Amino acid sequence: MEAENKHYLMLSIKTLRGYKYFGEYYLGNDSKRANDIFNGLKGRDPVYADTVLHIDLLVMAGDQPETAKTIACTLNEFAINSKYISKEVFRINNLELS
């Protein structure tokens, strides 16, 4: 039997030594919902942005992490994203019945 993938949003900040993770949100096992939440974030492709904050959609397949998508955001966008993510995580954990 195949194990379900776990989805996380990983928060990172740019340092002198590269990006460093400083927080995470657990989004559950529903790939569509995790992607929908990620697609609702404010920001831009990190290739075209010189920002200090990144949010990665990380998929854990067993013990193997895989970064599926990354978005770069300003501090103001990060604040908006944090509010949005918190509401979605609350909804996942409290309002939706499986």
Sequence and secondary structure as in RCSB ss.txt:
>XXXX:A:sequence
MEAENKHYLMLSIKTLRGYKYFGEYYLGNDSKRANDIFNGLKGRDPVYADTVLHIDLLVMAGDQPETAKTIACTL
NEFAINSKYISKEVFRINNLELS
>XXXX:A:secstr
     EEEEEEEEEETTEEEEEEEEEEES HHHHHHHHHT   B GGG   SEEEEEEEEETTEEEEEEEEEE H
HHHHHHHHHHHHHHHIIIII   
